[in-house]
């Protein structure tokens, strides 16, 4: 277990450095002989220059400073708190861990080859249509609609964190912008990595292994009763939990879509009731467009602003500059 504060860019960098330098979790002194042998065989992959493998990264941390009188708050670096924690921290985290995610896909592919060989098939035979991939899962919110103006105009792009324009700041708008930013990041991550030949594919569809491809998905977890209400006055927060606890999802229920997106071989092709496959076969959406899931793990459409490639490209550039991305850390 390691400390990670998504609202602190220095904490994100320290965490990623420690993660990539650490060994595989199963290589401790308590490992049995078989585990030790497997770890030794995998050592070049696990500890090589490409990084320790990571199979899934769920970007789930978030803040929402609720309350009609909530003020604009900033983090240690002066960044607006919602954008800092909900988007920028995850943006930096995912990019710094990209070598480990790509190593994770290669690890999964190697495991699949070994499995097929043990079952009597030729390891060099053509791969099945779908191979397991590492993936990044961005936990957004249906409230991303509140941030639809993000990056829409030049004035907005000059002030994405609502610092300069009086009267425009509200916590609902700031939270919505940070959640829209997560969707734009998920979509742009897929496009950029695919364009670079490393292949981060948003959506299902036939795919072939090779080169450490990484998938990118996003989701709305549903309306969940969590500690996000800690920003409310104690009496109001207690009343909220007592009342809304009977109406909203529990944390376990709210994790359904995240677990599905992180672990299913084809998250958008399965879902609850196979909605993705039905949508694709009916022609209502292509498989490459199925990348955003609702609380029941069913593919659904985000707001139009989340699908704008120009805004996504601008947000990526702004985010890279804001977090101080260094040479070699970007996905181009």
C-alpha positions in Angstrom: 0.0 0.0 0.0 1.3 3.4 -1.0 0.2 6.9 -0.3 -1.3 8.8 -3.3 -2.8 12.2 -3.1 -4.4 13.0 -6.5 -4.7 16.6 -5.6 -0.9 16.9 -5.4 1.1 16.5 -8.6 4.3 16.0 -6.6 2.5 13.1 -4.8 1.5 11.6 -8.1 5.0 11.7 -9.4 6.4 10.2 -6.2 3.8 7.4 -6.3 4.6 6.5 -9.9 8.3 6.5 -9.4 7.9 4.1 -6.4 5.5 1.8 -8.2 7.7 1.4 -11.3 10.8 0.7 -9.2 9.1 -1.9 -7.0 9.1 -5.6 -7.8 6.1 -7.8 -8.6 3.8 -8.3 -5.6 4.4 -12.1 -5.6 8.2 -11.9 -5.3 8.4 -11.5 -1.5 10.1 -13.8 0.9 6.9 -15.7 1.6 6.5 -16.9 -2.0 6.6 -20.7 -2.5 9.0 -22.4 -4.8 6.6 -22.4 -7.8 5.8 -18.8 -7.3 9.5 -18.0 -7.0 10.3 -19.9 -10.2 7.5 -18.1 -12.1 8.7 -14.7 -10.8 12.2 -15.5 -11.9 11.0 -16.5 -15.4 9.0 -13.3 -15.7 11.7 -11.0 -14.3 12.9 -9.6 -17.6 9.3 -8.5 -18.4 8.5 -7.4 -14.8 11.6 -5.4 -14.1 12.9 -4.4 -17.5 13.1 -0.9 -18.9 9.4 -1.0 -20.0 8.3 -1.0 -16.3 6.5 -3.2 -13.8 3.2 -4.5 -15.5 -0.1 -2.9 -14.5 -3.3 -4.5 -15.9 -5.9 -2.0 -14.9 -5.9 1.6 -13.7 -9.3 2.8 -12.4 -9.3 6.6 -12.0 -11.9 6.9 -9.3 -10.7 9.5 -6.8 -12.8 12.6 -6.7 -13.9 15.7 -4.8 -17.2 17.6 -4.9 -17.3 20.7 -2.7 -21.1 20.6 -2.2 -23.2 23.5 -0.8 -24.7 26.6 -2.2 -22.2 28.8 -0.3 -19.2 26.7 -1.2 -16.2 28.9 -2.3 -13.6 28.3 -5.0 -10.8 26.4 -3.4 -7.4 25.6 -4.7 -4.7 22.9 -4.2 -1.1 23.4 -3.1 -0.2 24.5 -6.5 -3.0 27.0 -6.9 -5.1 24.8 -9.2 -8.9 24.7 -8.8 -9.6 21.8 -6.5 -12.1 19.9 -8.7 -10.1 20.1 -11.9 -6.9 19.3 -9.9 -8.0 16.1 -8.3 -10.7 14.8 -10.6 -8.8 15.4 -13.9 -5.3 16.6 -13.7 -4.1 14.2 -11.1 -5.5 11.3 -13.0 -4.1 12.7 -16.3 -0.6 12.7 -14.9 -1.0 9.4 -13.2 -2.2 7.6 -16.3 0.6 9.0 -18.5 3.4 8.2 -16.0 2.1 4.7 -15.6 1.7 4.1 -19.4 4.9 2.1 -19.7 3.6 -0.2 -16.9 0.2 -0.5 -18.6 1.8 -1.5 -21.9 3.9 -4.0 -20.0 0.7 -5.2 -18.5 -0.8 -6.0 -21.9 2.3 -7.8 -23.0 2.1 -9.8 -19.8 -1.5 -10.7 -20.4 -0.7 -11.7 -24.0 2.2 -13.9 -22.8 -0.1 -15.6 -20.3 -2.6 -16.2 -23.0 0.1 -17.8 -25.2 1.2 -20.1 -22.3 -2.4 -21.1 -21.6 -3.0 -22.0 -25.3 0.2 -24.0 -25.4 -0.7 -25.9 -22.2 -4.1 -26.7 -23.7 -2.4 -28.3 -26.7 -2.6 -25.4 -29.2 0.4 -24.0 -31.0 1.6 -20.8 -29.4 2.4 -19.4 -32.8 -1.2 -20.0 -34.0 -3.3 -16.9 -35.0 -4.6 -15.1 -31.9 -8.3 -15.2 -31.1 -10.4 -12.1 -32.2 -10.2 -10.7 -28.7 -7.1 -10.7 -26.4 -7.0 -9.3 -22.9 -5.6 -5.8 -22.7 -4.6 -3.5 -19.9 -6.9 -0.6 -19.7 -7.5 2.8 -18.1 -11.0 3.3 -16.7 -12.1 6.9 -16.0 -15.0 7.2 -13.5 -16.8 10.3 -14.6 -20.4 11.4 -13.8 -23.6 12.2 -15.5 -23.0 15.7 -14.1 -20.4 16.2 -16.9 -23.4 17.9 -18.7 -22.9 20.8 -16.3 -19.4 21.4 -17.7 -20.4 21.4 -21.4 -19.0 24.9 -21.9 -15.5 23.7 -21.2 -13.2 24.8 -24.0 -16.0 26.0 -26.2 -14.7 29.6 -26.8 -11.3 31.3 -26.7 -12.3 33.1 -23.5 -13.1 29.8 -21.9 -9.9 28.2 -23.0 -8.0 31.1 -21.5 -9.8 30.4 -18.1 -10.8 26.8 -17.9 -10.7 26.8 -14.1 -13.0 29.8 -13.8 -10.5 32.0 -12.0 -10.8 35.3 -13.8 -14.5 35.7 -14.8 -16.6 36.9 -12.0 -20.0 35.4 -11.4 -19.3 32.2 -13.4 -17.9 30.0 -10.7 -20.1 27.5 -8.9 -19.1 24.2 -7.5 -21.6 22.4 -9.7 -20.1 24.0 -12.8 -16.5 23.3 -11.6 -17.3 19.7 -10.8 -19.1 19.2 -14.1 -16.1 20.6 -16.0 -13.7 18.2 -14.2 -16.0 15.3 -15.1 -16.3 16.3 -18.7 -12.5 16.7 -18.8 -12.3 13.0 -17.7 -14.4 12.0 -20.6 -12.4 14.1 -23.1 -9.2 12.6 -21.7 -10.5 9.0 -22.0 -11.5 9.6 -25.6 -8.3 11.4 -26.6 -6.1 8.8 -24.8 -7.6 6.2 -27.0 -7.1 8.2 -30.2 -3.5 9.3 -29.4 -2.2 5.9 -28.4 -3.8 4.2 -31.4 -2.4 6.8 -33.7 1.1 6.2 -32.3 0.8 2.5 -33.1 0.6 1.5 -29.4 -3.1 1.2 -29.8 -5.4 2.4 -27.0 -8.8 1.5 -28.3 -11.9 2.9 -26.9 -14.6 0.4 -27.5 -15.0 -3.2 -28.5 -14.6 -4.7 -31.9 -12.1 -7.2 -33.2 -8.5 -6.5 -32.1 -5.2 -8.2 -32.4 -2.5 -8.3 -29.8 0.9 -6.7 -30.2 3.1 -3.9 -28.9 1.4 -3.3 -25.6 -2.0 -1.9 -26.7 -4.0 -0.2 -23.9 -7.8 0.3 -23.9 -9.6 3.3 -22.5 -13.1 3.4 -21.1 -15.2 5.8 -19.1 -18.4 5.5 -17.1 -21.0 7.0 -14.8 -21.2 5.0 -11.6 -24.7 6.2 -10.7 -25.9 8.3 -7.9 -24.0 6.9 -4.9 -24.0 7.7 -1.2 -20.4 8.3 -0.4 -18.2 10.6 1.8 -18.5 13.3 -0.9 -21.1 14.8 1.4 -18.3 15.5 4.0 -18.1 19.1 2.6 -21.7 19.7 3.9 -22.3 21.0 7.5 -22.4 18.0 9.8 -26.2 18.1 10.5 -27.0 18.5 6.8 -24.6 15.7 5.9 -26.2 13.3 8.4 -29.7 14.1 7.2 -28.5 13.6 3.6 -27.1 10.2 4.4 -30.2 9.1 6.3 -32.6 10.2 3.6 -30.7 9.5 0.4 -29.2 6.3 1.7 -32.7 4.7 1.1 -32.9 6.1 -2.5 -29.4 6.1 -3.9 -26.8 3.3 -4.6 -24.5 2.0 -2.0 -20.8 2.2 -2.6 -20.7 -1.5 -3.5 -23.5 -1.0 -6.0 -21.8 2.1 -7.4 -18.7 0.0 -8.1 -20.4 -2.4 -10.5 -19.6 -0.5 -13.7 -16.0 0.2 -12.6 -15.4 -3.5 -11.9 -17.0 -4.5 -15.1 -15.0 -2.0 -17.2 -11.7 -3.0 -15.4 -12.1 -6.8 -15.7 -14.4 -7.8 -18.6 -12.6 -9.0 -21.7 -15.0 -6.8 -23.8 -16.7 -4.3 -21.5 -18.8 -2.6 -24.1 -19.8 -5.8 -25.9 -21.2 -7.4 -22.8 -22.7 -5.1 -20.2 -26.0 -6.1 -18.6 -28.1 -7.8 -21.2 -25.6 -7.3 -24.0 -26.8 -3.8 -24.9 -23.6 -2.9 -26.7 -23.8 -5.9 -29.1 -27.5 -5.1 -29.7 -26.7 -1.4 -30.4 -23.9 -2.3 -32.8 -25.8 -5.0 -34.7 -28.8 -2.6 -35.1 -26.6 0.0 -36.6 -27.4 2.6 -33.9 -23.7 2.8 -33.0 -20.5 1.4 -34.3 -18.4 -0.7 -31.9 -15.7 2.0 -31.8 -18.2 4.5 -30.5 -19.2 2.3 -27.5 -16.8 3.5 -24.8 -19.0 5.2 -22.1 -21.0 3.0 -19.7 -23.8 3.8 -17.3 -24.2 2.5 -13.8 -25.5 -0.8 -15.0 -22.5 -1.3 -17.3 -24.6 -0.6 -20.4 -23.0 1.6 -23.2 -24.7 5.0 -23.4 -23.9 8.3 -25.1 -22.3 11.2 -23.2 -23.2 14.8 -24.0 -22.1 16.1 -27.4 -19.3 18.1 -25.8 -17.5 14.9 -24.8 -17.3 13.8 -28.4 -15.6 17.0 -29.7 -12.1 16.1 -31.1 -11.0 19.7 -31.2 -11.9 20.3 -27.5 -10.2 17.0 -26.6 -7.0 17.9 -28.4 -7.0 21.4 -26.8 -7.6 19.9 -23.3 -4.8 17.5 -23.7 -2.3 20.2 -24.6 -3.5 22.4 -21.7 -3.4 19.5 -19.3 0.1 18.5 -20.3 1.3 22.1 -19.8 -0.5 22.5 -16.5 0.9 19.3 -14.9 4.4 20.0 -16.3 4.6 17.0 -18.5 8.3 16.2 -19.4 9.9 15.0 -22.6 9.1 11.3 -23.2 6.1 11.3 -20.9 3.4 12.2 -23.4 1.5 9.9 -25.7 1.6 11.3 -29.2 
